[in-house]
C-alpha cells in the first residue's frame, strides 16, 4: 500500500525558511515547487488506490458518486497547482516586496529603540545636566575689539617664536659674554697645562701644544652656571702615519662628549678643565703612542 501523504492544508508548514534580506523579520513558511508537486502527485495516487480498493464493495450508484467526487477533487487540486505555477513567474516581485517590508520593520524597530533611549536619557541622565555660565567679558571683548588679550602668556611663548635679535644686540651680547668668561677665568683656578687660552666671540679656547685644543662657553653670568663644551680638536699629528690623514676621526671626537655627558656640562664651574683635560689627554696620549709605535716599526723595518 502506498504511503499516506499529508493533506494539502498541512503542507504549508513544511520546509520553512527566511528569504534573503528578511533576517530579523517575521518567519514565513515556504516550500519549493518541486516538493509541492511531489506531494500533490502522492496524494492523488493514494486517493486513487484507496478508491480502487473500496469501489468493488459498493453499489453502482455509489461507485459513480465516488468516482465523480474523486475527479472533482483532483481537478480542483491541479487547477490550484496550475494557478500557483503561473503565479511563480512573478515571484521575484513578491520577494522584493517581502524585502521592503522587512527593511521597513527593521527601521521601525530602530526608531522605537532610539525613542526609548532618548526618553530614558531625558528621565535619568539629563536631569542633572546644566549649561555652564557664559563668559560675558570674553564675549564682549571679542565682539567689540575683534581680539582677545586675556589668554595666558605661556600659549604665546609655546606657539609664537621669539623675535630675532638685531646685529647690534648680538654684538653687544658677545662682548658681554667675553667679559663674563674673562671674569670666570680670572677668579677661578687654572691648571698649568691650560694657561694658554684666547677669548673671542663668546667662547674661550684652551690649547695644549701637540695634544689638544678645546672650546668652552657659559650660558649665563652666574658663578653657579656650568661651562658648556663646544668643540674638541686633537693636535697630535704625523705625516707618515695614516697616509697623511688626521689621526682622529671626527666620529671619535664627537664620541668624547657623548660617552660622558658630564663633560658637556662641567660640574665644577670654578675648575672645568680637569674633566675635559682628562678626556682629551687620554685621546691625545693614544694618538701619541700610535705615532711612536708607527715610527719605531718603520725604524725596525729600515734596519
C-alpha beads as a LAMMPS data file, in Angstrom:
LAMMPS data file: protein, C-alpha beads

303 atoms
302 bonds

1 atom types
1 bond types

-500.0 500.0 xlo xhi
-500.0 500.0 ylo yhi
-500.0 500.0 zlo zhi

Masses

1 110.0

Atoms # bond

1 1 1 0.000 0.000 0.000
2 1 1 1.330 3.442 -0.917
3 1 1 2.409 5.801 1.910
4 1 1 -0.165 8.248 3.179
5 1 1 0.714 11.808 2.162
6 1 1 -0.076 14.853 4.251
7 1 1 -3.237 16.791 3.439
8 1 1 -2.675 19.827 1.266
9 1 1 -3.900 22.128 4.047
10 1 1 -0.999 20.932 6.271
11 1 1 1.730 21.277 3.640
12 1 1 2.305 24.985 4.316
13 1 1 4.326 24.181 7.429
14 1 1 6.919 22.061 5.599
15 1 1 10.387 23.361 4.739
16 1 1 10.116 26.881 6.193
17 1 1 12.995 29.310 5.583
18 1 1 13.697 33.061 5.523
19 1 1 14.239 34.704 2.116
20 1 1 17.334 36.863 1.621
21 1 1 17.082 40.254 3.301
22 1 1 14.466 39.164 5.864
23 1 1 16.780 38.263 8.726
24 1 1 15.215 39.500 11.932
25 1 1 11.755 39.802 10.341
26 1 1 8.711 37.559 10.751
27 1 1 9.306 33.966 9.700
28 1 1 7.432 32.946 6.531
29 1 1 6.667 29.230 5.928
30 1 1 7.529 28.345 2.340
31 1 1 8.487 25.276 0.333
32 1 1 9.920 24.517 -3.085
33 1 1 7.667 23.969 -6.119
34 1 1 9.098 20.507 -6.832
35 1 1 8.251 19.311 -3.319
36 1 1 4.707 20.655 -3.656
37 1 1 4.163 18.840 -6.971
38 1 1 5.561 15.651 -5.442
39 1 1 3.106 15.862 -2.522
40 1 1 0.152 16.505 -4.864
41 1 1 1.049 13.501 -7.037
42 1 1 1.417 11.266 -3.961
43 1 1 -1.958 12.413 -2.641
44 1 1 -3.680 11.829 -5.988
45 1 1 -2.132 8.360 -6.310
46 1 1 -3.070 7.483 -2.724
47 1 1 -6.710 8.519 -3.207
48 1 1 -6.895 6.580 -6.493
49 1 1 -5.508 3.443 -4.803
50 1 1 -7.979 3.695 -1.928
51 1 1 -10.830 4.285 -4.378
52 1 1 -9.873 1.190 -6.415
53 1 1 -9.941 -0.950 -3.259
54 1 1 -13.302 0.362 -1.999
55 1 1 -15.340 0.538 -5.219
56 1 1 -15.941 -3.239 -5.628
57 1 1 -17.795 -3.296 -2.296
58 1 1 -20.240 -0.519 -3.216
59 1 1 -23.276 -0.342 -5.421
60 1 1 -23.253 1.035 -8.920
61 1 1 -24.696 4.426 -7.873
62 1 1 -22.215 4.795 -5.001
63 1 1 -19.311 3.941 -7.308
64 1 1 -20.396 6.657 -9.749
65 1 1 -20.672 9.201 -6.927
66 1 1 -17.209 8.311 -5.540
67 1 1 -15.609 8.495 -8.993
68 1 1 -17.228 11.892 -9.611
69 1 1 -16.082 13.241 -6.239
70 1 1 -12.544 11.964 -6.845
71 1 1 -12.428 13.564 -10.303
72 1 1 -13.768 16.874 -8.963
73 1 1 -11.256 16.999 -6.095
74 1 1 -8.365 16.082 -8.361
75 1 1 -9.399 18.623 -10.996
76 1 1 -9.728 21.351 -8.358
77 1 1 -6.314 20.447 -6.889
78 1 1 -4.476 20.565 -10.214
79 1 1 -6.284 23.776 -11.135
80 1 1 -4.859 25.358 -7.999
81 1 1 -1.434 23.926 -8.890
82 1 1 -1.672 25.429 -12.376
83 1 1 -2.540 28.824 -10.907
84 1 1 0.367 28.517 -8.489
85 1 1 2.796 27.719 -11.336
86 1 1 1.624 30.758 -13.287
87 1 1 1.962 32.900 -10.170
88 1 1 5.533 31.627 -9.699
89 1 1 6.630 33.589 -12.774
90 1 1 6.168 36.825 -10.796
91 1 1 7.633 35.566 -7.508
92 1 1 10.594 37.967 -7.826
93 1 1 8.224 40.885 -7.273
94 1 1 6.852 39.202 -4.174
95 1 1 10.399 38.618 -2.914
96 1 1 11.240 42.294 -3.401
97 1 1 8.076 43.281 -1.580
98 1 1 8.999 40.985 1.302
99 1 1 12.469 42.528 1.493
100 1 1 10.967 46.026 1.523
101 1 1 8.599 45.049 4.317
102 1 1 11.455 43.529 6.302
103 1 1 13.550 46.694 5.827
104 1 1 10.662 48.896 6.950
105 1 1 10.104 46.707 10.003
106 1 1 13.790 46.966 10.892
107 1 1 13.746 50.753 10.510
108 1 1 10.645 50.935 12.663
109 1 1 12.394 48.879 15.340
110 1 1 15.413 51.229 15.247
111 1 1 13.177 54.282 15.555
112 1 1 11.399 52.756 18.534
113 1 1 14.707 51.887 20.238
114 1 1 16.041 55.404 19.589
115 1 1 12.915 56.976 21.029
116 1 1 13.123 54.739 24.103
117 1 1 16.793 55.610 24.610
118 1 1 16.146 59.344 24.289
119 1 1 13.276 59.092 26.739
120 1 1 15.465 57.218 29.227
121 1 1 18.246 59.815 28.847
122 1 1 15.800 62.667 29.443
123 1 1 14.455 60.986 32.594
124 1 1 17.747 59.735 34.076
125 1 1 20.914 61.219 32.566
126 1 1 19.926 64.743 31.552
127 1 1 18.056 65.570 34.743
128 1 1 21.253 66.871 36.390
129 1 1 22.738 68.362 33.195
130 1 1 23.303 72.111 33.282
131 1 1 24.819 74.605 30.859
132 1 1 27.997 76.374 32.059
133 1 1 27.913 80.061 32.849
134 1 1 28.637 82.129 29.778
135 1 1 31.909 84.100 29.797
136 1 1 30.414 87.527 29.249
137 1 1 33.673 89.609 29.475
138 1 1 35.421 87.489 26.845
139 1 1 32.408 87.623 24.520
140 1 1 32.132 91.409 24.864
141 1 1 35.855 91.877 24.177
142 1 1 35.822 89.637 21.102
143 1 1 32.679 91.249 19.661
144 1 1 33.854 94.826 20.272
145 1 1 37.601 94.662 19.558
146 1 1 37.813 91.561 17.362
147 1 1 40.555 90.020 19.523
148 1 1 41.136 88.536 22.975
149 1 1 44.068 89.696 25.088
150 1 1 43.452 87.640 28.230
151 1 1 44.986 84.345 27.131
152 1 1 47.873 83.007 29.265
153 1 1 51.292 84.139 28.068
154 1 1 52.568 80.537 28.070
155 1 1 50.409 79.859 24.991
156 1 1 52.141 82.661 23.101
157 1 1 55.575 81.514 24.257
158 1 1 54.941 77.949 23.054
159 1 1 53.412 78.811 19.671
160 1 1 54.725 82.197 18.570
161 1 1 58.514 82.213 18.026
162 1 1 60.554 84.911 19.710
163 1 1 61.729 87.891 17.682
164 1 1 65.230 87.571 16.262
165 1 1 67.860 89.809 17.833
166 1 1 69.431 92.567 15.789
167 1 1 73.130 92.547 14.771
168 1 1 73.834 95.326 17.286
169 1 1 72.247 93.302 20.106
170 1 1 74.184 90.220 19.005
171 1 1 77.473 92.132 19.073
172 1 1 76.700 93.610 22.496
173 1 1 75.765 90.158 23.844
174 1 1 79.032 88.603 22.625
175 1 1 81.054 91.414 24.205
176 1 1 79.230 90.928 27.498
177 1 1 79.784 87.169 27.264
178 1 1 83.513 87.727 26.699
179 1 1 83.623 89.803 29.883
180 1 1 81.783 87.099 31.851
181 1 1 84.178 84.397 30.605
182 1 1 87.218 86.533 31.408
183 1 1 85.912 87.184 34.921
184 1 1 85.276 83.478 35.476
185 1 1 88.808 82.592 34.373
186 1 1 90.431 85.305 36.480
187 1 1 88.573 84.339 39.643
188 1 1 88.956 80.587 39.023
189 1 1 91.895 78.205 39.276
190 1 1 93.529 77.170 36.010
191 1 1 95.748 74.157 35.541
192 1 1 99.324 74.872 34.467
193 1 1 98.821 72.937 31.206
194 1 1 95.841 75.116 30.244
195 1 1 97.086 78.634 30.890
196 1 1 97.270 79.386 27.186
197 1 1 93.814 80.458 26.018
198 1 1 92.087 83.063 23.893
199 1 1 88.647 84.617 24.297
200 1 1 86.702 85.503 21.162
201 1 1 83.040 85.588 20.049
202 1 1 81.689 84.484 23.416
203 1 1 83.918 81.423 23.804
204 1 1 87.256 80.577 25.362
205 1 1 89.665 78.225 23.604
206 1 1 92.273 76.344 25.632
207 1 1 95.213 74.867 23.744
208 1 1 97.835 72.384 24.915
209 1 1 100.537 72.239 22.264
210 1 1 100.881 68.972 20.407
211 1 1 97.999 67.479 22.410
212 1 1 94.564 69.097 22.054
213 1 1 92.511 72.287 21.969
214 1 1 89.055 72.705 23.493
215 1 1 86.422 75.489 23.245
216 1 1 84.087 76.345 26.161
217 1 1 81.365 78.872 26.857
218 1 1 78.807 79.718 29.543
219 1 1 75.040 80.143 29.270
220 1 1 74.762 82.890 31.903
221 1 1 76.652 85.312 34.116
222 1 1 76.106 83.478 37.414
223 1 1 79.042 81.788 39.105
224 1 1 77.000 78.595 39.502
225 1 1 76.249 78.222 35.786
226 1 1 78.328 75.282 34.486
227 1 1 80.609 75.508 31.489
228 1 1 79.396 74.115 28.188
229 1 1 81.703 72.149 25.908
230 1 1 81.548 73.374 22.289
231 1 1 84.434 71.828 20.377
232 1 1 87.382 69.455 20.816
233 1 1 90.350 69.135 18.469
234 1 1 93.240 66.670 18.885
235 1 1 96.543 68.263 17.789
236 1 1 98.675 65.109 17.643
237 1 1 99.783 64.644 14.017
238 1 1 102.339 62.796 11.940
239 1 1 102.630 62.984 8.164
240 1 1 103.895 59.436 7.795
241 1 1 101.227 57.819 9.977
242 1 1 97.827 57.275 8.414
243 1 1 98.921 58.315 4.910
244 1 1 98.863 61.994 5.827
245 1 1 95.267 61.885 7.125
246 1 1 94.072 63.011 10.532
247 1 1 94.872 60.559 13.302
248 1 1 91.467 61.041 14.935
249 1 1 88.244 60.539 13.023
250 1 1 85.507 63.190 13.567
251 1 1 83.212 60.462 14.924
252 1 1 85.806 59.684 17.591
253 1 1 85.936 63.348 18.579
254 1 1 82.134 63.506 18.805
255 1 1 82.161 60.339 20.885
256 1 1 84.084 62.027 23.724
257 1 1 81.174 64.208 24.980
258 1 1 78.532 61.602 24.089
259 1 1 80.330 58.850 26.021
260 1 1 80.424 61.013 29.151
261 1 1 77.594 63.587 29.247
262 1 1 79.112 65.215 32.324
263 1 1 81.818 66.641 30.087
264 1 1 79.228 68.660 28.188
265 1 1 78.045 70.412 31.348
266 1 1 81.079 70.556 33.616
267 1 1 80.041 70.034 37.236
268 1 1 82.723 72.222 38.834
269 1 1 82.316 75.740 37.399
270 1 1 85.468 77.010 39.129
271 1 1 87.753 74.377 37.604
272 1 1 86.213 72.994 34.405
273 1 1 89.494 71.916 32.879
274 1 1 90.051 68.800 34.974
275 1 1 87.373 66.590 33.419
276 1 1 87.927 67.961 29.928
277 1 1 91.700 67.653 30.185
278 1 1 91.324 64.044 31.341
279 1 1 89.264 63.004 28.303
280 1 1 91.339 64.995 25.812
281 1 1 94.635 63.843 27.324
282 1 1 93.573 60.208 27.037
283 1 1 92.716 60.662 23.350
284 1 1 95.922 62.606 22.659
285 1 1 98.007 60.011 24.507
286 1 1 96.540 57.216 22.413
287 1 1 97.406 59.111 19.237
288 1 1 100.937 59.817 20.533
289 1 1 101.509 56.159 21.352
290 1 1 100.234 55.215 17.910
291 1 1 102.684 57.664 16.300
292 1 1 105.589 56.336 18.379
293 1 1 104.652 52.760 17.561
294 1 1 104.459 53.529 13.840
295 1 1 107.783 55.383 13.844
296 1 1 109.522 52.623 15.797
297 1 1 108.128 49.967 13.469
298 1 1 109.403 51.927 10.463
299 1 1 112.893 52.192 12.012
300 1 1 112.985 48.461 12.698
301 1 1 111.983 47.650 9.134
302 1 1 114.611 50.059 7.780
303 1 1 117.365 48.492 9.874

Bonds

1 1 1 2
2 1 2 3
3 1 3 4
4 1 4 5
5 1 5 6
6 1 6 7
7 1 7 8
8 1 8 9
9 1 9 10
10 1 10 11
11 1 11 12
12 1 12 13
13 1 13 14
14 1 14 15
15 1 15 16
16 1 16 17
17 1 17 18
18 1 18 19
19 1 19 20
20 1 20 21
21 1 21 22
22 1 22 23
23 1 23 24
24 1 24 25
25 1 25 26
26 1 26 27
27 1 27 28
28 1 28 29
29 1 29 30
30 1 30 31
31 1 31 32
32 1 32 33
33 1 33 34
34 1 34 35
35 1 35 36
36 1 36 37
37 1 37 38
38 1 38 39
39 1 39 40
40 1 40 41
41 1 41 42
42 1 42 43
43 1 43 44
44 1 44 45
45 1 45 46
46 1 46 47
47 1 47 48
48 1 48 49
49 1 49 50
50 1 50 51
51 1 51 52
52 1 52 53
53 1 53 54
54 1 54 55
55 1 55 56
56 1 56 57
57 1 57 58
58 1 58 59
59 1 59 60
60 1 60 61
61 1 61 62
62 1 62 63
63 1 63 64
64 1 64 65
65 1 65 66
66 1 66 67
67 1 67 68
68 1 68 69
69 1 69 70
70 1 70 71
71 1 71 72
72 1 72 73
73 1 73 74
74 1 74 75
75 1 75 76
76 1 76 77
77 1 77 78
78 1 78 79
79 1 79 80
80 1 80 81
81 1 81 82
82 1 82 83
83 1 83 84
84 1 84 85
85 1 85 86
86 1 86 87
87 1 87 88
88 1 88 89
89 1 89 90
90 1 90 91
91 1 91 92
92 1 92 93
93 1 93 94
94 1 94 95
95 1 95 96
96 1 96 97
97 1 97 98
98 1 98 99
99 1 99 100
100 1 100 101
101 1 101 102
102 1 102 103
103 1 103 104
104 1 104 105
105 1 105 106
106 1 106 107
107 1 107 108
108 1 108 109
109 1 109 110
110 1 110 111
111 1 111 112
112 1 112 113
113 1 113 114
114 1 114 115
115 1 115 116
116 1 116 117
117 1 117 118
118 1 118 119
119 1 119 120
120 1 120 121
121 1 121 122
122 1 122 123
123 1 123 124
124 1 124 125
125 1 125 126
126 1 126 127
127 1 127 128
128 1 128 129
129 1 129 130
130 1 130 131
131 1 131 132
132 1 132 133
133 1 133 134
134 1 134 135
135 1 135 136
136 1 136 137
137 1 137 138
138 1 138 139
139 1 139 140
140 1 140 141
141 1 141 142
142 1 142 143
143 1 143 144
144 1 144 145
145 1 145 146
146 1 146 147
147 1 147 148
148 1 148 149
149 1 149 150
150 1 150 151
151 1 151 152
152 1 152 153
153 1 153 154
154 1 154 155
155 1 155 156
156 1 156 157
157 1 157 158
158 1 158 159
159 1 159 160
160 1 160 161
161 1 161 162
162 1 162 163
163 1 163 164
164 1 164 165
165 1 165 166
166 1 166 167
167 1 167 168
168 1 168 169
169 1 169 170
170 1 170 171
171 1 171 172
172 1 172 173
173 1 173 174
174 1 174 175
175 1 175 176
176 1 176 177
177 1 177 178
178 1 178 179
179 1 179 180
180 1 180 181
181 1 181 182
182 1 182 183
183 1 183 184
184 1 184 185
185 1 185 186
186 1 186 187
187 1 187 188
188 1 188 189
189 1 189 190
190 1 190 191
191 1 191 192
192 1 192 193
193 1 193 194
194 1 194 195
195 1 195 196
196 1 196 197
197 1 197 198
198 1 198 199
199 1 199 200
200 1 200 201
201 1 201 202
202 1 202 203
203 1 203 204
204 1 204 205
205 1 205 206
206 1 206 207
207 1 207 208
208 1 208 209
209 1 209 210
210 1 210 211
211 1 211 212
212 1 212 213
213 1 213 214
214 1 214 215
215 1 215 216
216 1 216 217
217 1 217 218
218 1 218 219
219 1 219 220
220 1 220 221
221 1 221 222
222 1 222 223
223 1 223 224
224 1 224 225
225 1 225 226
226 1 226 227
227 1 227 228
228 1 228 229
229 1 229 230
230 1 230 231
231 1 231 232
232 1 232 233
233 1 233 234
234 1 234 235
235 1 235 236
236 1 236 237
237 1 237 238
238 1 238 239
239 1 239 240
240 1 240 241
241 1 241 242
242 1 242 243
243 1 243 244
244 1 244 245
245 1 245 246
246 1 246 247
247 1 247 248
248 1 248 249
249 1 249 250
250 1 250 251
251 1 251 252
252 1 252 253
253 1 253 254
254 1 254 255
255 1 255 256
256 1 256 257
257 1 257 258
258 1 258 259
259 1 259 260
260 1 260 261
261 1 261 262
262 1 262 263
263 1 263 264
264 1 264 265
265 1 265 266
266 1 266 267
267 1 267 268
268 1 268 269
269 1 269 270
270 1 270 271
271 1 271 272
272 1 272 273
273 1 273 274
274 1 274 275
275 1 275 276
276 1 276 277
277 1 277 278
278 1 278 279
279 1 279 280
280 1 280 281
281 1 281 282
282 1 282 283
283 1 283 284
284 1 284 285
285 1 285 286
286 1 286 287
287 1 287 288
288 1 288 289
289 1 289 290
290 1 290 291
291 1 291 292
292 1 292 293
293 1 293 294
294 1 294 295
295 1 295 296
296 1 296 297
297 1 297 298
298 1 298 299
299 1 299 300
300 1 300 301
301 1 301 302
302 1 302 303
